[in-house]
């Protein structure tokens, strides 16, 4: 029963990896679809999480988590509107069907990004809740060893 408690989860190292995945997915989605919410949020996540500013304020991490969740809802609306037309797009074959292929690939990455956002926002929220643990962990990593042999 104790292994399912949230205090036993150390997700500090996974946040940076998740930010890089979010950046890559946002770039791939924006190849054909204008998606400025995700590009802006991925840049903010990169600046504040990878740039080690996440330790300055747990409120900032909560705001990022809320922003990613809002982007999740925006993607839900976008997918409801464009999934069928893009997945079943026949259109003209003036370009040999290249545009339809690109739409389907971007649709695939949009679905992957959509499925990634909810766990990513939970991860950011969990990091904001564990702010004190991260602060203590950072101080332990920075402190130099003082027990040198004489």
Secondary structure as the mmCIF struct_conf table of DSSP 4:
data_model
#
loop_
_struct_conf.conf_type_id
_struct_conf.id
_struct_conf.beg_label_comp_id
_struct_conf.beg_label_asym_id
_struct_conf.beg_label_seq_id
_struct_conf.end_label_comp_id
_struct_conf.end_label_asym_id
_struct_conf.end_label_seq_id
HELX_RH_3T_P HELX_RH_3T_P1 UNK A 2 UNK A 4
BEND BEND1 UNK A 5 UNK A 5
HELX_RH_3T_P HELX_RH_3T_P2 UNK A 6 UNK A 8
HELX_RH_AL_P HELX_RH_AL_P1 UNK A 12 UNK A 29
TURN_TY1_P TURN_TY1_P1 UNK A 30 UNK A 32
BEND BEND2 UNK A 33 UNK A 33
HELX_RH_AL_P HELX_RH_AL_P2 UNK A 36 UNK A 45
HELX_RH_PI_P HELX_RH_PI_P1 UNK A 46 UNK A 50
TURN_TY1_P TURN_TY1_P2 UNK A 51 UNK A 52
HELX_RH_3T_P HELX_RH_3T_P3 UNK A 53 UNK A 55
TURN_TY1_P TURN_TY1_P3 UNK A 56 UNK A 56
HELX_RH_AL_P HELX_RH_AL_P3 UNK A 58 UNK A 87
TURN_TY1_P TURN_TY1_P4 UNK A 88 UNK A 88
TURN_TY1_P TURN_TY1_P5 UNK A 94 UNK A 97
HELX_RH_AL_P HELX_RH_AL_P4 UNK A 98 UNK A 129
TURN_TY1_P TURN_TY1_P6 UNK A 130 UNK A 130
HELX_RH_AL_P HELX_RH_AL_P5 UNK A 131 UNK A 142
BEND BEND3 UNK A 143 UNK A 143
HELX_LH_PP_P HELX_LH_PP_P1 UNK A 144 UNK A 145
#
